[in-house]
Amino acid sequence: MNHETINLADKLSRFSEHWSPRVIAEMNDYQFKLAKLKGEFVWHDHTDTDEVFIVIKGTMHIEFRDGLIQLSEGDMYVVPRGVEHKPCAAEECHVLLVEPRGVVNTGQAGGELLAENDVWV
Amino acid sequence: MNHETINLADKLSRFSEHWSPRVIAEMNDYQFKLAKLKGEFVWHDHTDTDEVFIVIKGTMHIEFRDGLIQLSEGDMYVVPRGVEHKPCAAEECHVLLVEPRGVVNTGQAGGELLAENDVWV
């Protein structure tokens, strides 16, 4: 069998686009994605699934309709299914996302930040 | 709602036992667990699920019946379901594990390194 290890920094070095998650691994029907965030994303939710953010580098925040959280390197947060949220990063921030295969970055909100899905790096 | 963030280093500071995974978060029916590894684990497999290792600190290796991989900080590996493996760490190594709720650390192998399941930190 192929015993390929995945290095997060190496994978991050292979793309530069913001708000464009790249798949690096699959576990069962879940995907691990790296993303580079900068600026303000759109308000959206994922009606069918929770979504995990783990900050690899930098800082970001996530706005909710009832509050806001700050996340720095080594911080993790689980956005519950159906909860509207808006990720933002004043400076470029690198995150690891975990969610089921098929989840679209903007949920049903769409718009110009809608990224092509299932793009591997 | 409760907007609690999770800091990996803080959670790691709260336990010291080796080979005893602690749950830090749930996403749908999956759990994120931190574990401190040192020494040799037992040969085992998980017949129903893949299992993700992400190294947070230190180095480890995973033996397979047909080879071996080395993992350092920032490295990730997905052990496919049903594949026998034996994690080892010469010095203490901290890892983040991702797998469905209910997975037992030794699979069906049991033994003295069988850890209580679903222990949160």
gemmi code that builds the backbone of each chain (N, CA, C; Angstrom):
import gemmi

chains = {
    "A": [
        ("MET", (0.831, -1.201, 0.000), (0.000, 0.000, 0.000), (0.868, 1.256, 0.000)),
        ("ASN", (0.253, 2.365, -0.334), (0.962, 3.642, -0.402), (0.930, 4.330, 0.962)),
        ("HIS", (2.096, 4.448, 1.587), (2.146, 5.082, 2.905), (2.592, 6.530, 2.764)),
        ("GLU", (1.726, 7.372, 2.219), (2.084, 8.769, 1.986), (1.703, 9.639, 3.178)),
        ("THR", (2.678, 10.339, 3.724), (2.366, 11.287, 4.790), (2.060, 12.645, 4.166)),
        ("ILE", (1.366, 13.463, 4.915), (0.931, 14.772, 4.435), (1.525, 15.829, 5.353)),
        ("ASN", (2.264, 16.767, 4.785), (2.829, 17.837, 5.604), (2.046, 19.127, 5.365)),
        ("LEU", (1.520, 19.694, 6.439), (0.625, 20.845, 6.301), (1.343, 22.047, 5.676)),
        ("ALA", (2.566, 22.336, 6.125), (3.298, 23.497, 5.597), (3.607, 23.315, 4.114)),
        ("ASP", (3.977, 22.093, 3.739), (4.241, 21.824, 2.324), (2.983, 22.061, 1.497)),
        ("LYS", (1.869, 21.546, 1.945), (0.612, 21.728, 1.198), (0.232, 23.214, 1.122)),
        ("LEU", (0.454, 23.941, 2.223), (0.125, 25.376, 2.226), (0.990, 26.169, 1.245)),
        ("SER", (2.197, 25.688, 0.991), (3.106, 26.407, 0.092), (2.688, 26.276, -1.373)),
        ("ARG", (1.714, 25.409, -1.644), (1.378, 25.090, -3.042), (0.198, 25.886, -3.600)),
        ("PHE", (-0.357, 26.796, -2.812), (-1.429, 27.651, -3.351), (-1.433, 28.965, -2.586)),
        ("SER", (-2.028, 29.979, -3.194), (-2.004, 31.300, -2.562), (-3.381, 31.974, -2.527)),
        ("GLU", (-4.350, 31.441, -3.249), (-5.664, 32.076, -3.330), (-6.361, 32.104, -1.957)),
        ("HIS", (-7.007, 33.226, -1.684), (-7.771, 33.340, -0.440), (-9.181, 32.760, -0.617)),
        ("TRP", (-9.710, 32.226, 0.492), (-11.099, 31.709, 0.531), (-11.327, 30.615, -0.510)),
        ("SER", (-10.292, 29.807, -0.728), (-10.396, 28.752, -1.737), (-9.831, 27.452, -1.158)),
        ("PRO", (-10.647, 26.729, -0.390), (-10.149, 25.557, 0.337), (-9.616, 24.470, -0.595)),
        ("ARG", (-8.508, 23.857, -0.193), (-7.890, 22.766, -0.951), (-7.918, 21.506, -0.101)),
        ("VAL", (-8.404, 20.426, -0.685), (-8.487, 19.154, 0.037), (-7.097, 18.531, 0.127)),
        ("ILE", (-6.731, 18.072, 1.321), (-5.430, 17.400, 1.478), (-5.582, 15.941, 1.894)),
        ("ALA", (-6.758, 15.544, 2.374), (-6.934, 14.159, 2.822), (-8.410, 13.863, 2.995)),
        ("GLU", (-8.726, 12.568, 2.889), (-10.079, 12.106, 3.202), (-10.013, 11.019, 4.257)),
        ("MET", (-10.972, 11.064, 5.177), (-11.123, 10.035, 6.208), (-12.584, 9.607, 6.142)),
        ("ASN", (-12.847, 8.374, 5.737), (-14.231, 7.936, 5.502), (-14.858, 8.913, 4.504)),
        ("ASP", (-16.003, 9.505, 4.814), (-16.607, 10.460, 3.876), (-16.378, 11.911, 4.310)),
        ("TYR", (-15.328, 12.122, 5.088), (-14.971, 13.477, 5.520), (-13.711, 13.950, 4.804)),
        ("GLN", (-13.612, 15.268, 4.628), (-12.430, 15.847, 4.012), (-11.723, 16.815, 4.959)),
        ("PHE", (-10.386, 16.807, 4.884), (-9.535, 17.777, 5.554), (-9.072, 18.758, 4.488)),
        ("LYS", (-9.315, 20.055, 4.728), (-9.016, 21.076, 3.734), (-8.165, 22.170, 4.363)),
        ("LEU", (-7.205, 22.685, 3.609), (-6.458, 23.863, 4.032), (-7.019, 25.074, 3.306)),
        ("ALA", (-7.065, 26.202, 4.013), (-7.532, 27.434, 3.381), (-6.716, 28.604, 3.895)),
        ("LYS", (-6.535, 29.595, 3.017), (-5.894, 30.859, 3.389), (-6.973, 31.933, 3.386)),
        ("LEU", (-7.135, 32.579, 4.513), (-8.200, 33.561, 4.684), (-7.607, 34.960, 4.773)),
        ("LYS", (-8.235, 35.908, 4.128), (-7.868, 37.309, 4.325), (-9.052, 38.179, 3.918)),
        ("GLY", (-9.421, 39.091, 4.810), (-10.568, 39.949, 4.554), (-11.833, 39.364, 5.183)),
        ("GLU", (-12.966, 39.759, 4.639), (-14.251, 39.325, 5.200), (-14.918, 38.327, 4.271)),
        ("PHE", (-15.382, 37.229, 4.838), (-16.133, 36.258, 4.058), (-17.607, 36.670, 4.067)),
        ("VAL", (-18.468, 35.829, 3.544), (-19.903, 36.141, 3.515), (-20.624, 35.426, 4.662)),
        ("TRP", (-21.702, 36.006, 5.120), (-22.571, 35.325, 6.082), (-23.137, 34.079, 5.417)),
        ("HIS", (-23.044, 32.944, 6.121), (-23.599, 31.708, 5.556), (-23.756, 30.689, 6.673)),
        ("ASP", (-24.437, 29.609, 6.354), (-24.453, 28.478, 7.281), (-24.418, 27.183, 6.483)),
        ("HIS", (-24.202, 26.075, 7.203), (-24.236, 24.746, 6.592), (-25.351, 23.989, 7.308)),
        ("THR", (-26.443, 23.768, 6.589), (-27.646, 23.266, 7.259), (-27.521, 21.814, 7.704)),
        ("ASP", (-26.614, 21.061, 7.066), (-26.572, 19.619, 7.332), (-25.375, 19.163, 8.146)),
        ("THR", (-24.487, 20.064, 8.510), (-23.263, 19.585, 9.167), (-22.610, 20.652, 10.028)),
        ("ASP", (-21.944, 20.186, 11.085), (-20.999, 21.014, 11.820), (-19.770, 21.247, 10.923)),
        ("GLU", (-18.959, 22.231, 11.303), (-17.740, 22.537, 10.538), (-16.632, 22.903, 11.520)),
        ("VAL", (-15.479, 22.250, 11.356), (-14.353, 22.491, 12.266), (-13.333, 23.443, 11.653)),
        ("PHE", (-12.926, 24.427, 12.438), (-11.804, 25.316, 12.098), (-10.658, 25.041, 13.079)),
        ("ILE", (-9.448, 24.833, 12.565), (-8.247, 24.781, 13.399), (-7.248, 25.768, 12.796)),
        ("VAL", (-6.805, 26.741, 13.584), (-5.897, 27.759, 13.052), (-4.455, 27.236, 13.088)),
        ("ILE", (-3.829, 27.221, 11.898), (-2.448, 26.751, 11.755), (-1.468, 27.911, 11.914)),
        ("LYS", (-1.857, 29.080, 11.405), (-0.960, 30.241, 11.447), (-1.801, 31.518, 11.368)),
        ("GLY", (-1.433, 32.512, 12.175), (-2.139, 33.790, 12.130), (-3.328, 33.834, 13.075)),
        ("THR", (-4.147, 34.839, 12.885), (-5.344, 35.004, 13.718), (-6.543, 35.303, 12.822)),
        ("MET", (-7.709, 34.937, 13.307), (-8.951, 35.211, 12.586), (-10.052, 35.419, 13.618)),
        ("HIS", (-11.199, 35.864, 13.136), (-12.349, 35.810, 14.019), (-13.553, 35.312, 13.243)),
        ("ILE", (-14.526, 34.826, 13.975), (-15.773, 34.387, 13.358), (-16.901, 35.173, 14.012)),
        ("GLU", (-17.648, 35.889, 13.174), (-18.816, 36.612, 13.689), (-20.023, 35.682, 13.674)),
        ("PHE", (-20.834, 35.813, 14.722), (-22.123, 35.141, 14.797), (-23.181, 36.212, 14.975)),
        ("ARG", (-24.428, 35.868, 14.801), (-25.484, 36.861, 14.957), (-25.563, 37.335, 16.407)),
        ("ASP", (-25.037, 36.505, 17.343), (-25.111, 36.869, 18.761), (-23.744, 37.018, 19.410)),
        ("GLY", (-22.697, 37.221, 18.608), (-21.388, 37.386, 19.242), (-20.251, 37.158, 18.276)),
        ("LEU", (-19.052, 36.999, 18.821), (-17.848, 36.915, 17.993), (-16.802, 36.117, 18.758)),
        ("ILE", (-16.025, 35.300, 18.063), (-14.901, 34.617, 18.707), (-13.617, 34.963, 17.972)),
        ("GLN", (-12.537, 35.014, 18.735), (-11.193, 35.226, 18.198), (-10.467, 33.887, 18.211)),
        ("LEU", (-9.744, 33.577, 17.145), (-8.980, 32.333, 17.073), (-7.548, 32.642, 16.654)),
        ("SER", (-6.588, 32.079, 17.403), (-5.175, 32.212, 17.075), (-4.585, 30.831, 16.831)),
        ("GLU", (-3.301, 30.795, 16.466), (-2.625, 29.526, 16.176), (-2.834, 28.521, 17.320)),
        ("GLY", (-3.254, 27.313, 16.970), (-3.492, 26.284, 17.977), (-4.889, 26.305, 18.558)),
        ("ASP", (-5.727, 27.239, 18.085), (-7.123, 27.282, 18.537), (-8.014, 26.543, 17.548)),
        ("MET", (-9.078, 25.975, 18.091), (-10.017, 25.170, 17.316), (-11.427, 25.598, 17.677)),
        ("TYR", (-12.329, 25.509, 16.713), (-13.728, 25.835, 16.985), (-14.630, 24.980, 16.100)),
        ("VAL", (-15.729, 24.527, 16.669), (-16.710, 23.753, 15.909), (-17.944, 24.632, 15.686)),
        ("VAL", (-18.179, 25.035, 14.448), (-19.388, 25.798, 14.127), (-20.538, 24.798, 14.007)),
        ("PRO", (-21.556, 24.919, 14.859), (-22.659, 23.944, 14.805), (-23.471, 24.081, 13.516)),
        ("ARG", (-24.043, 22.978, 13.078), (-24.850, 23.003, 11.856), (-25.966, 24.032, 11.992)),
        ("GLY", (-26.222, 24.739, 10.895), (-27.344, 25.665, 10.875), (-27.099, 27.008, 11.527)),
        ("VAL", (-25.909, 27.219, 12.057), (-25.611, 28.487, 12.721), (-24.927, 29.444, 11.727)),
        ("GLU", (-25.540, 30.601, 11.508), (-24.956, 31.571, 10.587), (-23.641, 32.100, 11.145)),
        ("HIS", (-22.645, 32.167, 10.287), (-21.347, 32.662, 10.719), (-20.660, 33.368, 9.557)),
        ("LYS", (-19.702, 34.221, 9.928), (-18.957, 35.017, 8.947), (-17.499, 35.066, 9.368)),
        ("PRO", (-16.644, 34.234, 8.754), (-15.217, 34.261, 9.076), (-14.554, 35.537, 8.519)),
        ("CYS", (-13.611, 36.070, 9.272), (-12.874, 37.273, 8.863), (-11.424, 37.153, 9.339)),
        ("ALA", (-10.520, 37.749, 8.570), (-9.109, 37.781, 8.981), (-8.503, 39.090, 8.510)),
        ("ALA", (-8.035, 39.891, 9.441), (-7.437, 41.185, 9.083), (-6.162, 40.965, 8.270)),
        ("GLU", (-5.341, 39.991, 8.702), (-4.142, 39.599, 7.958), (-4.312, 38.146, 7.541)),
        ("GLU", (-3.515, 37.716, 6.576), (-3.682, 36.345, 6.080), (-3.578, 35.329, 7.213)),
        ("CYS", (-4.501, 34.404, 7.227), (-4.570, 33.378, 8.266), (-4.739, 32.019, 7.585)),
        ("HIS", (-4.020, 31.006, 8.102), (-4.077, 29.666, 7.514), (-4.858, 28.734, 8.436)),
        ("VAL", (-5.835, 28.060, 7.884), (-6.684, 27.194, 8.706), (-6.819, 25.809, 8.093)),
        ("LEU", (-7.054, 24.842, 8.995), (-7.423, 23.490, 8.600), (-8.917, 23.343, 8.859)),
        ("LEU", (-9.660, 22.955, 7.836), (-11.098, 22.751, 7.951), (-11.393, 21.255, 7.881)),
        ("VAL", (-12.362, 20.810, 8.664), (-12.803, 19.414, 8.586), (-14.310, 19.406, 8.448)),
        ("GLU", (-14.786, 18.729, 7.416), (-16.231, 18.663, 7.167), (-16.500, 17.554, 6.172)),
        ("PRO", (-17.764, 17.148, 6.033), (-18.060, 16.052, 5.100), (-17.727, 16.432, 3.659)),
        ("ARG", (-17.376, 15.430, 2.872), (-17.174, 15.632, 1.440), (-18.429, 16.289, 0.859)),
        ("GLY", (-18.237, 17.304, 0.013), (-19.381, 17.914, -0.666), (-19.833, 19.236, -0.093)),
        ("VAL", (-19.287, 19.623, 1.077), (-19.689, 20.901, 1.665), (-19.126, 22.058, 0.837)),
        ("VAL", (-19.982, 23.002, 0.512), (-19.607, 24.170, -0.278), (-19.237, 25.315, 0.663)),
        ("ASN", (-18.175, 26.059, 0.316), (-17.634, 27.040, 1.262), (-18.632, 28.114, 1.683)),
        ("THR", (-19.501, 28.522, 0.765), (-20.443, 29.599, 1.109), (-21.805, 29.073, 1.567)),
        ("GLY", (-21.912, 27.749, 1.783), (-23.241, 27.224, 2.074), (-24.162, 27.533, 0.908)),
        ("GLN", (-25.396, 27.991, 1.211), (-26.325, 28.336, 0.129), (-26.255, 29.817, -0.247)),
        ("ALA", (-25.318, 30.545, 0.390), (-25.257, 31.990, 0.149), (-24.704, 32.318, -1.230)),
        ("GLY", (-23.780, 31.502, -1.723), (-23.190, 31.758, -3.038), (-22.456, 33.078, -3.090)),
        ("GLY", (-22.407, 33.700, -4.264), (-21.731, 34.991, -4.418), (-20.344, 34.827, -4.994)),
        ("GLU", (-19.619, 35.935, -5.033), (-18.330, 35.932, -5.736), (-17.246, 35.152, -5.001)),
        ("LEU", (-17.461, 34.846, -3.714), (-16.468, 34.066, -2.966), (-16.763, 32.559, -2.998)),
        ("LEU", (-17.804, 32.163, -3.725), (-18.089, 30.739, -3.909), (-16.897, 30.081, -4.598)),
        ("ALA", (-16.312, 29.077, -3.941), (-15.117, 28.421, -4.502), (-15.501, 27.095, -5.141)),
        ("GLU", (-14.740, 26.702, -6.150), (-14.919, 25.373, -6.727), (-14.696, 24.345, -5.621)),
        ("ASN", (-15.516, 23.320, -5.626), (-15.451, 22.332, -4.544), (-14.534, 21.165, -4.923)),
        ("ASP", (-14.033, 20.483, -3.893), (-13.286, 19.247, -4.088), (-12.016, 19.440, -4.920)),
        ("VAL", (-11.341, 20.570, -4.727), (-10.052, 20.813, -5.389), (-8.937, 20.359, -4.450)),
        ("TRP", (-8.131, 19.433, -4.911), (-7.040, 18.877, -4.084), (-5.740, 19.646, -4.325)),
        ("VAL", (-4.897, 19.640, -3.321), (-3.571, 20.203, -3.474), (-2.556, 19.170, -2.989)),
    ],
    "B": [
        ("MET", (-26.025, 31.339, 22.404), (-25.286, 30.077, 22.385), (-23.900, 30.260, 23.012)),
        ("ASN", (-23.289, 29.132, 23.316), (-21.978, 29.138, 23.953), (-20.878, 29.125, 22.889)),
        ("HIS", (-20.127, 30.196, 22.800), (-19.065, 30.273, 21.795), (-17.723, 29.969, 22.434)),
        ("GLU", (-17.508, 28.712, 22.802), (-16.265, 28.330, 23.470), (-15.221, 27.883, 22.461)),
        ("THR", (-14.068, 28.520, 22.481), (-12.968, 28.079, 21.640), (-12.140, 27.052, 22.410)),
        ("ILE", (-11.401, 26.251, 21.671), (-10.611, 25.162, 22.254), (-9.157, 25.410, 21.903)),
        ("ASN", (-8.288, 25.467, 22.908), (-6.868, 25.670, 22.641), (-6.124, 24.351, 22.868)),
        ("LEU", (-5.428, 23.900, 21.838), (-4.805, 22.576, 21.910), (-3.760, 22.496, 23.020)),
        ("ALA", (-2.911, 23.528, 23.143), (-1.853, 23.506, 24.162), (-2.450, 23.502, 25.570)),
        ("ASP", (-3.514, 24.283, 25.758), (-4.182, 24.296, 27.059), (-4.731, 22.916, 27.391)),
        ("LYS", (-5.398, 22.292, 26.436), (-5.968, 20.949, 26.682), (-4.859, 19.937, 26.965)),
        ("LEU", (-3.730, 20.051, 26.236), (-2.619, 19.114, 26.453), (-2.002, 19.260, 27.838)),
        ("SER", (-2.090, 20.468, 28.409), (-1.492, 20.696, 29.732), (-2.307, 20.049, 30.849)),
        ("ARG", (-3.489, 19.561, 30.524), (-4.395, 19.071, 31.566), (-4.351, 17.569, 31.820)),
        ("PHE", (-3.460, 16.864, 31.115), (-3.316, 15.427, 31.404), (-1.903, 14.996, 31.043)),
        ("SER", (-1.458, 13.899, 31.603), (-0.082, 13.463, 31.365), (0.014, 11.984, 30.975)),
        ("GLU", (-1.046, 11.227, 31.132), (-0.993, 9.789, 30.861), (-0.697, 9.508, 29.380)),
        ("HIS", (0.138, 8.500, 29.154), (0.441, 8.083, 27.786), (-0.619, 7.105, 27.278)),
        ("TRP", (-0.848, 7.143, 25.963), (-1.758, 6.199, 25.287), (-3.170, 6.254, 25.868)),
        ("SER", (-3.582, 7.453, 26.264), (-4.898, 7.611, 26.880), (-5.593, 8.827, 26.254)),
        ("PRO", (-6.218, 8.640, 25.092), (-6.776, 9.774, 24.335), (-7.865, 10.505, 25.120)),
        ("ARG", (-7.851, 11.845, 25.010), (-8.861, 12.678, 25.665), (-9.643, 13.435, 24.594)),
        ("VAL", (-10.952, 13.362, 24.681), (-11.803, 14.039, 23.707), (-11.815, 15.538, 24.001)),
        ("ILE", (-11.627, 16.353, 22.947), (-11.689, 17.810, 23.131), (-12.843, 18.443, 22.357)),
        ("ALA", (-13.395, 17.720, 21.385), (-14.494, 18.304, 20.598), (-15.208, 17.224, 19.814)),
        ("GLU", (-16.460, 17.507, 19.495), (-17.223, 16.634, 18.600), (-17.730, 17.450, 17.415)),
        ("MET", (-17.700, 16.828, 16.246), (-18.251, 17.404, 15.011), (-19.147, 16.322, 14.425)),
        ("ASN", (-20.451, 16.571, 14.395), (-21.404, 15.531, 13.996), (-21.156, 14.302, 14.887)),
        ("ASP", (-20.934, 13.132, 14.311), (-20.677, 11.953, 15.153), (-19.193, 11.592, 15.194)),
        ("TYR", (-18.345, 12.585, 14.944), (-16.897, 12.375, 15.007), (-16.318, 13.070, 16.238)),
        ("GLN", (-15.204, 12.509, 16.739), (-14.527, 13.113, 17.883), (-13.100, 13.509, 17.520)),
        ("PHE", (-12.674, 14.635, 18.081), (-11.287, 15.084, 18.038), (-10.692, 14.776, 19.399)),
        ("LYS", (-9.566, 14.044, 19.400), (-8.953, 13.597, 20.650), (-7.485, 13.978, 20.664)),
        ("LEU", (-6.993, 14.392, 21.819), (-5.554, 14.590, 22.003), (-4.981, 13.384, 22.727)),
        ("ALA", (-3.771, 12.994, 22.344), (-3.108, 11.887, 23.031), (-1.622, 12.172, 23.155)),
        ("LYS", (-1.045, 11.672, 24.250), (0.403, 11.731, 24.452), (0.949, 10.316, 24.307)),
        ("LEU", (1.860, 10.151, 23.393), (2.400, 8.836, 23.077), (3.843, 8.736, 23.546)),
        ("LYS", (4.200, 7.607, 24.125), (5.611, 7.332, 24.423), (5.789, 5.828, 24.552)),
        ("GLY", (6.765, 5.311, 23.819), (6.994, 3.872, 23.829), (6.302, 3.202, 22.659)),
        ("GLU", (6.024, 1.917, 22.820), (5.419, 1.142, 21.733), (3.971, 0.806, 22.069)),
        ("PHE", (3.084, 1.043, 21.126), (1.692, 0.658, 21.305), (1.522, -0.792, 20.839)),
        ("VAL", (0.310, -1.277, 20.787), (0.050, -2.658, 20.354), (-0.379, -2.666, 18.885)),
        ("TRP", (-0.088, -3.752, 18.216), (-0.620, -3.959, 16.869), (-2.138, -4.030, 16.951)),
        ("HIS", (-2.813, -3.272, 16.096), (-4.289, -3.311, 16.082), (-4.797, -2.725, 14.785)),
        ("ASP", (-6.076, -2.871, 14.556), (-6.703, -2.162, 13.443), (-8.103, -1.734, 13.870)),
        ("HIS", (-8.703, -0.883, 13.033), (-10.084, -0.454, 13.258), (-10.869, -0.885, 12.023)),
        ("THR", (-11.694, -1.898, 12.206), (-12.306, -2.542, 11.037), (-13.338, -1.667, 10.345)),
        ("ASP", (-13.911, -0.702, 11.070), (-15.033, 0.053, 10.507), (-14.699, 1.481, 10.126)),
        ("THR", (-13.473, 1.928, 10.356), (-13.207, 3.339, 10.096), (-11.737, 3.633, 9.821)),
        ("ASP", (-11.511, 4.657, 9.010), (-10.192, 5.259, 8.897), (-9.896, 5.998, 10.210)),
        ("GLU", (-8.617, 6.348, 10.413), (-8.215, 7.066, 11.628), (-7.139, 8.084, 11.254)),
        ("VAL", (-7.354, 9.328, 11.677), (-6.411, 10.398, 11.341), (-5.465, 10.698, 12.497)),
        ("PHE", (-4.177, 10.790, 12.185), (-3.153, 11.263, 13.116), (-2.619, 12.607, 12.607)),
        ("ILE", (-2.570, 13.610, 13.469), (-1.879, 14.869, 13.155), (-0.914, 15.132, 14.309)),
        ("VAL", (0.384, 15.250, 13.994), (1.374, 15.449, 15.058), (1.439, 16.928, 15.443)),
        ("ILE", (1.202, 17.191, 16.726), (1.233, 18.556, 17.261), (2.632, 18.904, 17.765)),
        ("LYS", (3.297, 17.922, 18.353), (4.630, 18.170, 18.936), (5.399, 16.854, 18.990)),
        ("GLY", (6.685, 16.909, 18.634), (7.508, 15.709, 18.723), (7.496, 14.896, 17.443)),
        ("THR", (7.991, 13.675, 17.543), (8.030, 12.774, 16.391), (7.531, 11.399, 16.813)),
        ("MET", (6.990, 10.688, 15.855), (6.519, 9.326, 16.096), (6.697, 8.529, 14.810)),
        ("HIS", (6.498, 7.227, 14.914), (6.368, 6.471, 13.676), (5.220, 5.486, 13.815)),
        ("ILE", (4.748, 5.048, 12.685), (3.695, 4.032, 12.662), (4.211, 2.865, 11.842)),
        ("GLU", (4.257, 1.703, 12.476), (4.660, 0.495, 11.755), (3.429, -0.132, 11.092)),
        ("PHE", (3.645, -0.629, 9.879), (2.639, -1.414, 9.181), (3.262, -2.773, 8.871)),
        ("ARG", (2.450, -3.726, 8.479), (2.998, -5.049, 8.166), (3.915, -4.982, 6.955)),
        ("ASP", (3.737, -3.921, 6.120), (4.557, -3.821, 4.904), (5.418, -2.561, 4.873)),
        ("GLY", (5.650, -1.927, 6.029), (6.484, -0.726, 5.993), (6.340, 0.110, 7.242)),
        ("LEU", (6.822, 1.342, 7.163), (6.876, 2.210, 8.335), (6.850, 3.652, 7.847)),
        ("ILE", (6.142, 4.519, 8.577), (6.202, 5.948, 8.256), (6.672, 6.711, 9.476)),
        ("GLN", (7.379, 7.815, 9.206), (7.829, 8.730, 10.243), (6.951, 9.972, 10.193)),
        ("LEU", (6.540, 10.468, 11.333), (5.719, 11.674, 11.387), (6.329, 12.659, 12.372)),
        ("SER", (6.460, 13.923, 11.922), (6.951, 14.995, 12.791), (5.881, 16.071, 12.892)),
        ("GLU", (6.164, 17.091, 13.698), (5.205, 18.184, 13.894), (4.709, 18.731, 12.555)),
        ("GLY", (3.398, 18.830, 12.417), (2.814, 19.346, 11.192), (2.544, 18.275, 10.142)),
        ("ASP", (2.876, 17.027, 10.474), (2.592, 15.918, 9.561), (1.270, 15.253, 9.939)),
        ("MET", (0.621, 14.734, 8.913), (-0.690, 14.103, 9.071), (-0.683, 12.783, 8.321)),
        ("TYR", (-1.443, 11.821, 8.825), (-1.560, 10.536, 8.135), (-2.944, 9.952, 8.392)),
        ("VAL", (-3.493, 9.338, 7.348), (-4.787, 8.665, 7.483), (-4.553, 7.158, 7.431)),
        ("VAL", (-4.757, 6.485, 8.566), (-4.653, 5.026, 8.585), (-5.963, 4.466, 8.021)),
        ("PRO", (-5.891, 3.744, 6.895), (-7.133, 3.218, 6.304), (-7.783, 2.154, 7.199)),
        ("ARG", (-9.096, 2.058, 7.094), (-9.820, 1.059, 7.893), (-9.271, -0.333, 7.600)),
        ("GLY", (-9.171, -1.126, 8.668), (-8.786, -2.511, 8.475), (-7.305, -2.755, 8.305)),
        ("VAL", (-6.497, -1.697, 8.336), (-5.052, -1.865, 8.155), (-4.374, -1.949, 9.524)),
        ("GLU", (-3.693, -3.055, 9.764), (-2.996, -3.219, 11.041), (-1.872, -2.197, 11.158)),
        ("HIS", (-1.779, -1.589, 12.328), (-0.737, -0.592, 12.537), (-0.318, -0.590, 13.994)),
        ("LYS", (0.882, -0.065, 14.231), (1.468, -0.035, 15.574), (2.177, 1.304, 15.758)),
        ("PRO", (1.536, 2.254, 16.421), (2.187, 3.549, 16.677), (3.294, 3.405, 17.728)),
        ("CYS", (4.374, 4.149, 17.532), (5.508, 4.138, 18.460), (6.091, 5.542, 18.554)),
        ("ALA", (6.645, 5.867, 19.718), (7.316, 7.157, 19.886), (8.464, 6.973, 20.866)),
        ("ALA", (9.693, 7.234, 20.384), (10.863, 7.069, 21.246), (10.819, 8.067, 22.398)),
        ("GLU", (10.421, 9.315, 22.075), (10.228, 10.349, 23.108), (8.764, 10.772, 23.069)),
        ("GLU", (8.308, 11.409, 24.131), (6.896, 11.776, 24.184), (6.483, 12.595, 22.958)),
        ("CYS", (5.377, 12.230, 22.383), (4.858, 12.880, 21.181), (3.377, 13.196, 21.410)),
        ("HIS", (2.967, 14.396, 20.967), (1.575, 14.819, 21.155), (0.855, 14.791, 19.815)),
        ("VAL", (-0.283, 14.138, 19.778), (-1.012, 14.003, 18.514), (-2.482, 14.366, 18.685)),
        ("LEU", (-3.057, 14.810, 17.576), (-4.495, 15.023, 17.460), (-5.049, 13.873, 16.624)),
        ("LEU", (-6.029, 13.168, 17.178), (-6.670, 12.049, 16.487), (-8.074, 12.461, 16.081)),
        ("VAL", (-8.514, 12.019, 14.919), (-9.888, 12.262, 14.485), (-10.486, 10.942, 14.047)),
        ("GLU", (-11.619, 10.604, 14.612), (-12.269, 9.332, 14.290), (-13.696, 9.363, 14.813)),
        ("PRO", (-14.539, 8.437, 14.368), (-15.937, 8.460, 14.830), (-16.042, 8.227, 16.341)),
        ("ARG", (-17.062, 8.796, 16.942), (-17.354, 8.537, 18.354), (-17.455, 7.026, 18.557)),
        ("GLY", (-16.838, 6.530, 19.635), (-16.965, 5.116, 19.964), (-15.778, 4.265, 19.585)),
        ("VAL", (-14.815, 4.819, 18.845), (-13.637, 4.032, 18.473), (-12.762, 3.791, 19.702)),
        ("VAL", (-12.369, 2.556, 19.889), (-11.525, 2.161, 21.026), (-10.069, 2.167, 20.584)),
        ("ASN", (-9.186, 2.654, 21.469), (-7.799, 2.901, 21.053), (-7.064, 1.656, 20.567)),
        ("THR", (-7.358, 0.513, 21.158), (-6.644, -0.708, 20.758), (-7.402, -1.525, 19.716)),
        ("GLY", (-8.495, -0.981, 19.171), (-9.318, -1.804, 18.285), (-9.805, -3.008, 19.056)),
        ("GLN", (-9.721, -4.194, 18.442), (-10.157, -5.405, 19.150), (-8.999, -6.101, 19.854)),
        ("ALA", (-7.824, -5.485, 19.827), (-6.642, -6.139, 20.399), (-6.677, -6.144, 21.925)),
        ("GLY", (-7.255, -5.096, 22.536), (-7.321, -5.038, 23.995), (-5.943, -5.003, 24.623)),
        ("GLY", (-5.849, -5.537, 25.848), (-4.551, -5.576, 26.519), (-4.417, -4.442, 27.518)),
        ("GLU", (-3.229, -4.332, 28.086), (-3.025, -3.390, 29.193), (-3.048, -1.932, 28.748)),
        ("LEU", (-2.908, -1.680, 27.444), (-2.945, -0.304, 26.958), (-4.352, 0.119, 26.513)),
        ("LEU", (-5.335, -0.765, 26.682), (-6.726, -0.408, 26.402), (-7.131, 0.753, 27.312)),
        ("ALA", (-7.530, 1.886, 26.715), (-7.887, 3.075, 27.503), (-9.399, 3.193, 27.616)),
        ("GLU", (-9.850, 3.789, 28.710), (-11.266, 4.102, 28.852), (-11.657, 5.021, 27.692)),
        ("ASN", (-12.831, 4.784, 27.140), (-13.242, 5.535, 25.965), (-14.059, 6.763, 26.365)),
        ("ASP", (-14.095, 7.750, 25.474), (-14.968, 8.916, 25.633), (-14.668, 9.717, 26.907)),
        ("VAL", (-13.382, 9.834, 27.240), (-12.965, 10.662, 28.376), (-12.615, 12.050, 27.845)),
        ("TRP", (-13.306, 13.047, 28.346), (-13.083, 14.424, 27.877), (-12.063, 15.137, 28.760)),
        ("VAL", (-11.403, 16.113, 28.179), (-10.492, 16.972, 28.945), (-10.852, 18.420, 28.660)),
    ],
}
model = gemmi.Model(1)
for chain_id, residues in chains.items():
    chain = gemmi.Chain(chain_id)
    for i, (resn, *xyz) in enumerate(residues, 1):
        res = gemmi.Residue()
        res.name, res.seqid = resn, gemmi.SeqId(i, " ")
        for name, pos in zip(("N", "CA", "C"), xyz):
            atom = gemmi.Atom()
            atom.name, atom.element = name, gemmi.Element(name[0])
            atom.pos, atom.b_iso = gemmi.Position(*pos), 0.0
            res.add_atom(atom)
        chain.add_residue(res)
    model.add_chain(chain)
structure = gemmi.Structure()
structure.add_model(model)
structure.setup_entities()
